[in-house]
Amino acid sequence: MSEGELILEQTIRDLAVRAYRKEPDEVVISLDGAIESYNSNDFEEILKMIVAAGHIKLVFDCAKLTYVSSIGIGVFMNTLTTIKKKNGTMVFAEVPEAVARVFDNLGFSVFFTFRDKLDDD
């Protein structure tokens, strides 16, 4: 898969975030590291900036995401609520089993869309 136009690249305490436009209306956000309580506020601000720029179809590439805390899942929930009001979508791709278990154990899997591969439609 070729990446499109880079719109953001930032590292916040153990989490590298790289966002690029895959299609005119879709943004892929690659996550590398962990979303913990100590970096979740900064991560949420990044997502708010992306959404404020008009990007409401988000695909999270989670292949290198090592952990997400319950607070991190709260950040995803807040973002989902915001983009749904704007008819947006949120998809998680290539989620490692340990990360998927956190979503499942907290009962949040039902709110999100997951797919095995980043390039799946």
C-alpha positions as CSV (number, residue, x, y, z in Angstrom):
1,M,0.0,0.0,0.0
2,S,1.3,3.4,-0.8
3,E,0.9,6.2,1.6
4,G,-0.7,9.4,0.6
5,E,-0.2,13.0,1.7
6,L,1.4,13.2,5.2
7,I,-0.8,15.4,7.4
8,L,0.8,14.8,10.8
9,E,3.8,13.1,12.4
10,Q,4.3,13.4,16.1
11,T,5.7,11.5,19.0
12,I,4.2,11.9,22.4
13,R,5.7,9.9,25.3
14,D,6.0,6.4,24.0
15,L,3.5,6.8,21.2
16,A,4.4,7.7,17.6
17,V,1.4,9.0,15.6
18,R,1.6,9.4,11.8
19,A,-1.4,10.5,9.9
20,Y,-1.7,10.6,6.1
21,R,-4.5,11.0,3.6
22,K,-5.2,7.6,1.9
23,E,-8.1,8.8,-0.2
24,P,-9.6,12.3,-0.5
25,D,-11.9,11.6,2.4
26,E,-10.0,9.0,4.5
27,V,-7.1,9.5,6.8
28,V,-5.0,6.6,8.1
29,I,-3.5,7.1,11.5
30,S,-0.6,4.8,12.3
31,L,0.0,4.2,16.0
32,D,3.4,2.9,17.2
33,G,3.7,2.3,20.9
34,A,1.3,2.5,23.9
35,I,-1.6,4.7,24.7
36,E,-1.5,5.1,28.5
37,S,-2.9,7.5,31.0
38,Y,0.2,9.7,30.9
39,N,0.0,10.4,27.1
40,S,-3.8,10.0,26.4
41,N,-4.5,13.8,26.8
42,D,-1.9,14.6,24.2
43,F,-3.1,11.8,21.9
44,E,-6.7,13.2,22.2
45,E,-5.5,16.6,21.3
46,I,-3.9,15.2,18.1
47,L,-7.1,13.5,17.2
48,K,-9.1,16.7,17.8
49,M,-6.7,18.6,15.5
50,I,-7.2,15.9,12.8
51,V,-11.0,16.1,13.1
52,A,-11.0,19.9,13.3
53,A,-9.2,19.9,10.0
54,G,-12.2,18.2,8.5
55,H,-11.0,14.6,8.5
56,I,-14.0,12.5,9.7
57,K,-13.2,9.1,8.1
58,L,-10.5,7.7,10.3
59,V,-8.7,4.4,9.9
60,F,-6.3,3.5,12.7
61,D,-3.4,1.3,11.7
62,C,-2.8,-0.6,15.0
63,A,-0.2,-3.1,13.7
64,K,2.5,-1.5,16.0
65,L,0.2,-0.5,18.9
66,T,1.5,-2.4,21.9
67,Y,-1.1,-1.4,24.5
68,V,-4.2,0.8,25.1
69,S,-5.4,1.6,28.6
70,S,-9.0,2.1,29.5
71,I,-8.4,5.9,29.4
72,G,-7.1,5.4,25.8
73,I,-10.3,3.7,24.9
74,G,-12.1,6.6,26.3
75,V,-10.2,8.9,23.9
76,F,-11.4,6.7,21.0
77,M,-14.9,6.8,22.3
78,N,-14.8,10.6,22.5
79,T,-13.5,10.8,19.0
80,L,-16.1,8.4,17.7
81,T,-18.9,10.5,19.3
82,T,-17.6,13.6,17.7
83,I,-17.2,12.2,14.2
84,K,-20.5,10.3,14.2
85,K,-22.2,13.7,14.7
86,K,-20.6,14.7,11.4
87,N,-21.5,11.4,9.7
88,G,-17.9,10.2,10.0
89,T,-16.5,6.7,10.5
90,M,-13.8,5.0,12.5
91,V,-12.1,1.7,11.7
92,F,-9.3,-0.2,13.5
93,A,-7.1,-2.3,11.4
94,E,-4.5,-5.0,12.2
95,V,-5.2,-4.8,16.0
96,P,-2.9,-7.1,17.9
97,E,-4.6,-9.7,20.0
98,A,-3.5,-8.2,23.4
99,V,-5.0,-4.8,22.4
100,A,-8.2,-6.4,21.1
101,R,-8.6,-8.1,24.4
102,V,-8.6,-4.7,26.2
103,F,-11.5,-3.6,24.0
104,D,-13.3,-6.8,24.5
105,N,-12.8,-7.0,28.3
106,L,-14.1,-3.5,28.8
107,G,-17.1,-4.1,26.5
108,F,-16.2,-1.5,23.9
109,S,-15.7,-3.8,20.9
110,V,-19.4,-3.4,20.0
111,F,-18.9,0.3,19.4
112,F,-16.1,0.0,16.9
113,T,-15.4,-1.5,13.5
114,F,-12.4,-3.8,13.2
115,R,-10.8,-5.3,10.2
116,D,-7.9,-7.7,9.8
117,K,-5.9,-5.8,7.2
118,L,-5.3,-2.1,6.6
119,D,-6.2,-2.4,2.9
120,D,-9.5,-4.3,3.4
121,D,-12.7,-2.5,2.4
